Amino acid sequence: MALHSGTHADFRTGWKRFAIFSLPLVLGNIVQALSNTFNTIYTGQLLGPTSFAAIAVVAPVLLLLSAFIMGFGNGAAILCARAWGAKDLARVREIAGTTLFAGAALGLAIGAAGQLVVGHVLAWMNTPAEVIAQAISYARVMVAALPLTFTVILALAMLRSTGDSTASLIALAICAIAVLLLTPALILGLFGLPPIGVASAAWANGCGAGLSLGWLAWYLVRRGHPLAPSMELLSLIRPRPAVLWRIFQLGIPTGLFFVISACADVALMRLVNGYGPHATAAWGVVSQLAAYVQFPAASIALAAAVFSAQAIGRGQPDQLRGITRSALNSAQLFTLLVAALVAVQSEWLLGIMTADAAVAALAANLLWAALAGSLILSVSAVLTAVMRASGCILWPTIISLSCLAFVLFPLGWALAQTTGVIGIRLAYPLTFALGLALHTAFFHFVWKRRYQQLPGL
């Protein structure tokens, strides 16, 4: 049914729809983050804060290398959701085949380039001398696994675009369980495995990704899903210029956003590294906790994009009004609840993630800015997701890119001159607030008139 504003029944219907689709996404994100968290806990507790800092400093580099594929997957998912909404299964398979081919090719190219540049990038980031050797060891394994990682990312994006978010949760859970078991075994050399130090976390991640991809293939075949591995689908895994161009049109702006965001994170991490390994470790702890707070809004925004694209594919753009309202209400409520929980339990959470009192104390001071930034992002994420799904991509992306490129780093650098590493963290919510103001203005005064023409959102 169409989701129009103004009735209690429609309000409840919108919430129910988002809850059913988004809950597995939220849980999947939590499961995925838990695997990263356990990796850092194992590393920090068993190997010490220097190894913990090595993983923290590599995180934005990996995000940079993976940034474009995230945007590409977003574009492919929107295109696939539209075809699924129109019940054009042949088109769905064609999009999936083209996407998987491009993902594998990009994974191999970026993985090879990453092996060559990762050491230089970490050196440019002012990685502390006592950290850089371990950081390179960890990064090389993670970069080598990028082709497999990209395939998993794109396969799950395709599956979610068809409305199945539960299978992605199970796939991510399998990966997390593998990490949970393999990381300590490799660190400690259990069961005859060689102890390989900080690289243990990277090897565990790669093995987990392989297991989750294998399970996903089995699940799709068993369900007789249109995207199940088959000779027909294999024959479709090839480049199609027309499909690739449309995916790039939808995905490049988002990919550029992720690239610029990752570049800003790398540049700010360079400033953070100048304050020593304890600051690097504290930054990593806070970034992981902030990720948990952002998961509800990120998942709800993804649901909003999928529902909007499917509605457009069905020829029912009038549903975008109700989708947007339900997504905004849901994202703000759940982000606020999770942020409050993290704030109340911050001392306990920080104690679990690091045994170093100095790292925990600094992280506690950084956490408040991270929570504020997450609350602001919960609104921007939904607005931009709905606009992208409707085909309005350029200007929302320009707004985001401009804030990241011309505000975030200069503001972080300026604040660092007076308040140190805390000032660097404050740059995030201040930049996000500016972006939200601009996105909101564009949404109400431009998008609703030119792209949707539905008043009263």
C-alpha positions in Angstrom: 0.0 0.0 0.0 1.1 3.6 -0.5 2.5 5.3 2.5 0.7 8.7 2.6 1.1 11.1 5.5 -1.6 11.9 8.0 -3.0 8.7 9.4 -2.0 6.6 12.4 -2.4 3.4 10.4 0.1 4.6 7.8 2.5 5.6 10.5 2.4 2.2 12.0 2.7 0.5 8.6 5.8 2.5 7.8 7.5 1.7 11.0 6.6 -2.0 10.7 8.0 -2.1 7.2 11.3 -0.5 8.1 11.6 -2.7 11.2 11.2 -5.9 9.3 13.7 -5.0 6.7 16.1 -2.9 8.8 16.5 -5.1 11.9 18.5 -7.8 10.1 20.6 -5.0 8.6 21.3 -3.5 12.0 22.1 -6.8 13.5 24.3 -7.6 10.5 26.2 -4.4 11.0 26.5 -5.1 14.7 27.8 -8.6 14.0 30.3 -7.3 11.5 31.5 -4.6 13.9 31.7 -7.1 16.7 34.2 -9.1 14.7 36.3 -6.0 14.3 35.9 -5.2 18.0 36.9 -8.6 19.1 39.9 -8.4 16.8 41.0 -5.2 18.5 40.2 -6.6 22.0 42.2 -9.7 21.3 45.0 -7.6 19.9 45.0 -5.0 22.6 44.7 -7.5 25.5 47.0 -10.2 24.1 49.6 -8.1 22.2 49.4 -4.7 23.8 48.5 -1.1 22.8 51.1 -0.9 20.1 49.5 -3.7 18.1 46.1 -2.1 18.9 47.4 1.2 17.4 48.6 -0.7 14.3 45.1 -1.9 13.5 43.6 1.6 14.2 46.0 3.4 11.9 45.3 1.0 9.0 41.5 1.3 9.3 41.2 4.6 7.3 43.6 3.3 4.7 41.5 0.2 4.1 38.4 2.4 3.9 40.1 4.6 1.3 41.0 1.5 -0.8 37.5 0.2 -0.5 35.7 3.5 -0.9 35.0 3.4 -4.6 33.5 -0.2 -4.5 31.1 1.0 -1.8 29.8 3.7 -4.2 29.7 1.2 -7.1 27.7 -1.3 -5.0 25.3 1.4 -4.0 24.7 2.4 -7.6 24.3 -1.3 -8.7 21.9 -1.9 -5.8 19.6 1.0 -6.8 19.6 -0.2 -10.4 18.9 -3.8 -9.3 16.1 -2.7 -6.9 14.4 -0.9 -9.7 14.5 -3.9 -12.0 13.3 -6.1 -9.1 10.4 -3.8 -8.4 9.5 -4.0 -12.1 9.7 -7.8 -11.9 12.3 -7.9 -14.7 14.4 -10.9 -13.5 16.4 -11.0 -16.7 17.5 -7.5 -16.1 18.3 -8.3 -12.4 20.7 -11.1 -13.5 22.3 -8.9 -16.1 23.0 -6.2 -13.6 24.3 -8.7 -11.1 26.6 -10.3 -13.7 28.1 -7.0 -14.7 28.5 -5.9 -11.1 30.3 -9.0 -10.1 32.7 -8.8 -13.1 33.5 -5.2 -12.3 33.9 -5.9 -8.6 36.4 -8.7 -9.2 38.4 -6.6 -11.7 38.5 -3.6 -9.3 39.4 -5.9 -6.4 42.4 -7.3 -8.3 43.6 -3.9 -9.5 43.2 -2.1 -6.2 44.7 -5.0 -4.3 47.8 -5.1 -6.5 48.2 -1.3 -6.2 47.6 -1.4 -2.5 50.5 -3.8 -2.0 52.8 -1.3 -3.6 51.6 1.9 -1.9 50.4 0.9 1.6 53.8 1.2 3.2 54.4 4.7 1.7 50.9 5.8 2.8 51.5 4.7 6.4 54.8 6.5 6.5 53.2 9.7 5.1 50.6 9.4 7.9 53.3 9.9 10.5 52.7 6.4 11.9 54.8 6.1 15.1 58.0 4.2 14.6 57.1 1.6 17.1 53.8 0.9 15.3 54.6 1.0 11.6 56.2 -2.4 11.1 53.1 -4.1 12.6 50.8 -1.9 10.7 52.4 -2.8 7.4 52.2 -6.5 8.3 48.5 -6.3 9.0 47.7 -4.1 6.1 49.4 -6.3 3.4 47.2 -9.3 4.4 44.0 -7.2 4.4 44.9 -5.6 1.0 45.6 -9.1 -0.5 42.1 -10.2 0.5 40.4 -7.2 -1.2 39.1 -9.1 -4.3 37.3 -11.6 -2.0 36.1 -8.8 0.3 34.7 -6.8 -2.7 32.9 -9.8 -4.0 31.2 -10.3 -0.6 30.2 -6.6 -0.4 28.7 -6.6 -3.9 26.9 -10.0 -3.5 25.3 -8.8 -0.3 24.3 -5.5 -1.9 22.6 -7.3 -4.7 20.8 -9.6 -2.3 19.6 -6.7 -0.1 18.3 -4.9 -3.2 15.8 -7.8 -3.8 14.4 -7.3 -0.3 16.3 -10.1 1.5 18.2 -8.7 4.4 18.1 -11.8 6.6 20.5 -13.9 4.5 23.1 -11.1 4.6 22.8 -11.2 8.4 23.6 -14.9 8.5 26.5 -14.5 6.1 28.0 -11.7 8.2 27.4 -13.9 11.4 29.4 -16.7 9.8 32.3 -14.3 9.1 32.2 -13.0 12.6 32.2 -16.4 14.2 35.3 -17.4 12.1 37.0 -14.2 13.3 36.0 -14.8 16.9 37.6 -18.3 16.8 40.6 -17.8 14.5 42.1 -14.6 15.7 43.0 -15.7 19.3 44.1 -19.1 17.9 46.5 -17.5 15.5 47.8 -15.0 18.1 48.5 -17.7 20.6 49.5 -20.4 18.2 46.7 -22.8 19.3 45.8 -26.1 17.7 49.2 -26.3 15.9 48.7 -23.0 14.1 51.7 -20.7 13.9 51.6 -17.5 16.0 51.6 -14.6 13.6 51.1 -11.6 15.8 49.0 -8.7 14.6 48.5 -10.2 11.1 46.3 -12.9 12.9 43.3 -10.5 12.7 43.8 -10.0 9.0 44.0 -13.7 8.2 40.9 -14.4 10.3 39.0 -11.7 8.4 40.0 -13.2 5.0 39.0 -16.7 6.1 35.7 -15.4 7.4 34.9 -13.7 4.1 35.6 -16.9 2.2 33.3 -18.9 4.4 30.5 -16.4 4.3 30.6 -16.3 0.5 30.5 -20.1 0.3 27.4 -20.2 2.6 25.7 -17.4 0.5 26.2 -19.4 -2.7 24.7 -22.5 -1.0 21.8 -20.5 0.4 20.9 -19.0 -3.0 21.0 -22.3 -4.8 18.9 -24.0 -2.1 16.3 -21.3 -2.3 16.2 -21.3 -6.1 16.9 -17.5 -6.0 17.2 -15.7 -9.3 20.7 -14.7 -8.3 21.8 -18.2 -7.4 25.1 -19.3 -8.9 24.4 -21.1 -12.2 25.8 -21.5 -15.7 23.4 -18.8 -16.8 24.6 -16.3 -14.2 28.2 -17.3 -14.9 27.7 -16.5 -18.6 26.4 -13.1 -17.6 29.5 -12.2 -15.6 31.1 -10.0 -18.2 31.4 -6.2 -19.0 28.4 -4.5 -20.5 29.2 -0.9 -21.3 25.6 0.4 -21.1 25.0 -1.3 -17.7 28.3 -0.2 -16.4 27.8 3.4 -17.4 24.4 3.5 -15.7 25.9 2.0 -12.5 28.7 4.5 -12.6 26.2 7.3 -13.1 24.4 6.2 -9.9 27.5 5.1 -8.0 30.3 7.4 -8.9 29.0 10.4 -6.9 28.6 8.1 -3.8 31.9 6.5 -4.5 33.6 9.9 -4.6 31.9 10.8 -1.3 33.4 7.7 0.3 36.8 8.4 -1.4 36.9 12.0 -0.2 35.7 11.0 3.3 38.4 8.3 3.5 41.0 10.8 2.4 39.9 13.3 5.1 40.0 10.5 7.6 43.6 9.5 6.5 44.7 13.2 6.7 43.1 13.6 10.2 44.7 10.4 11.3 48.0 11.9 10.3 47.4 14.7 12.7 46.3 12.2 15.4 49.4 10.1 15.0 51.5 13.2 15.8 50.2 12.9 19.4 51.7 9.4 19.8 50.5 5.8 19.9 48.1 6.3 22.8 46.2 8.9 20.9 46.1 6.6 17.8 44.7 3.8 20.0 42.1 6.0 21.7 41.0 7.3 18.3 40.5 3.8 17.1 38.5 2.8 20.2 36.1 5.8 19.8 35.7 5.2 16.0 34.6 1.6 16.7 32.1 2.7 19.4 30.8 5.5 17.1 30.2 2.9 14.3 27.8 1.0 16.6 25.8 4.2 17.2 25.6 4.9 13.4 24.4 1.4 12.4 20.7 2.0 13.0 20.6 5.1 10.8 22.9 3.6 8.1 20.6 0.5 7.9 17.4 2.5 7.9 18.9 4.8 5.2 19.7 1.7 3.1 16.1 0.4 3.6 14.8 3.8 2.5 16.9 3.7 -0.7 15.8 0.2 -1.5 12.1 0.9 -0.8 12.3 4.2 -2.8 14.0 2.5 -5.8 11.5 -0.4 -5.8 8.6 2.1 -5.6 9.9 4.0 -8.6 10.4 0.7 -10.4 6.7 -0.2 -9.7 5.6 3.2 -11.1 4.5 4.4 -7.6 6.7 7.4 -6.8 3.9 8.7 -4.5 5.2 6.3 -1.9 8.4 8.2 -1.4 6.6 10.7 0.9 5.7 8.1 3.5 9.0 6.2 3.1 11.0 9.4 3.9 8.9 10.3 7.0 9.1 6.8 8.5 12.8 6.5 7.8 13.5 9.9 9.4 11.5 9.1 12.5 13.0 5.6 12.9 16.6 6.7 12.3 16.5 9.5 14.8 14.8 7.4 17.5 17.1 4.4 17.3 20.3 6.5 17.0 19.4 8.4 20.1 18.7 5.3 22.0 22.0 3.6 21.1 23.9 6.8 21.7 22.4 7.1 25.2 23.2 3.5 26.0 26.9 4.0 24.9 27.2 7.2 26.9 25.8 5.6 30.0 28.0 2.5 29.7 31.0 4.2 28.3 33.4 3.5 31.2 32.6 -0.3 31.1 32.8 -0.4 27.3 36.2 1.4 27.2 37.5 -0.9 29.9 36.6 -3.9 27.7 38.3 -2.5 24.6 41.6 -1.5 26.2 43.5 -2.3 29.4 45.6 0.9 29.1 44.3 3.5 31.5 45.7 6.4 29.5 44.1 5.2 26.3 40.7 4.8 28.0 40.9 8.2 29.6 41.6 10.0 26.3 38.9 7.9 24.5 36.3 9.0 27.1 37.0 12.7 26.3 36.8 12.0 22.5 33.6 9.9 22.7 31.1 12.8 23.3 32.0 14.5 20.0 31.7 11.2 18.2 28.2 10.6 19.6 27.0 14.1 18.6 28.3 13.5 15.1 26.4 10.2 14.9 23.1 11.9 15.8 23.5 14.5 13.1 24.4 11.9 10.5 21.2 10.0 11.2 19.1 12.7 9.5 21.5 13.4 6.6 21.8 9.7 5.8 18.1 9.3 5.2 17.7 12.5 3.2 20.5 11.7 0.8 19.5 8.0 0.5 16.0 8.9 -0.7 17.3 11.6 -3.1 19.8 9.2 -4.6 17.2 6.5 -5.1 15.1 9.0 -7.0 18.0 9.8 -9.4 19.0 13.1 -7.7 22.6 12.4 -7.0 24.8 15.2 -8.2 23.9 18.1 -5.8 23.6 16.0 -2.6 27.0 14.6 -3.4 28.5 18.0 -4.2 27.3 19.3 -0.8 28.8 16.3 1.0 32.1 16.4 -0.9 32.4 20.2 -0.3 32.0 19.8 3.4 34.5 17.0 3.6 37.1 18.5 1.2 37.0 22.2 2.3 35.7 22.1 5.9 36.6 18.9 7.8 40.4 18.8 7.6 41.0 22.6 7.8 38.6 22.8 10.8 40.3 19.8 12.4 43.7 21.3 11.9 42.6 24.7 13.3 41.0 23.2 16.4 44.0 21.0 17.0 46.1 24.1 17.5 44.3 25.0 20.7 42.6 21.8 22.0 44.8 19.0 20.6 43.4 15.7 19.5 40.0 16.5 21.1 39.7 19.4 18.7 40.3 17.1 15.7 37.4 15.0 16.8 35.2 18.0 17.3 35.7 18.9 13.6 33.4 15.9 12.7 30.1 17.0 14.3 30.7 20.6 13.3 31.2 19.6 9.7 28.3 17.2 9.8 26.0 20.0 11.1 26.9 22.2 8.2 26.3 19.4 5.8 22.9 18.7 7.4 21.8 22.3 7.1 22.7 22.4 3.4 21.1 19.0 2.6 17.9 19.9 4.4 17.7 23.2 2.5 18.3 21.4 -0.8 15.8 18.7 0.1 12.9 21.1 0.9 13.5 23.9 -1.6 14.9 22.1 -4.6 14.4 18.3 -4.6 10.7 18.3 -3.7 10.0 20.7 -6.5 12.2 19.4 -9.3 12.4 15.7 -8.6 9.4 14.6 -6.7 6.9 17.5 -6.7 5.1 16.2 -3.5 4.5 18.9 -1.0 4.1 18.4 2.7 7.1 16.1 3.5 
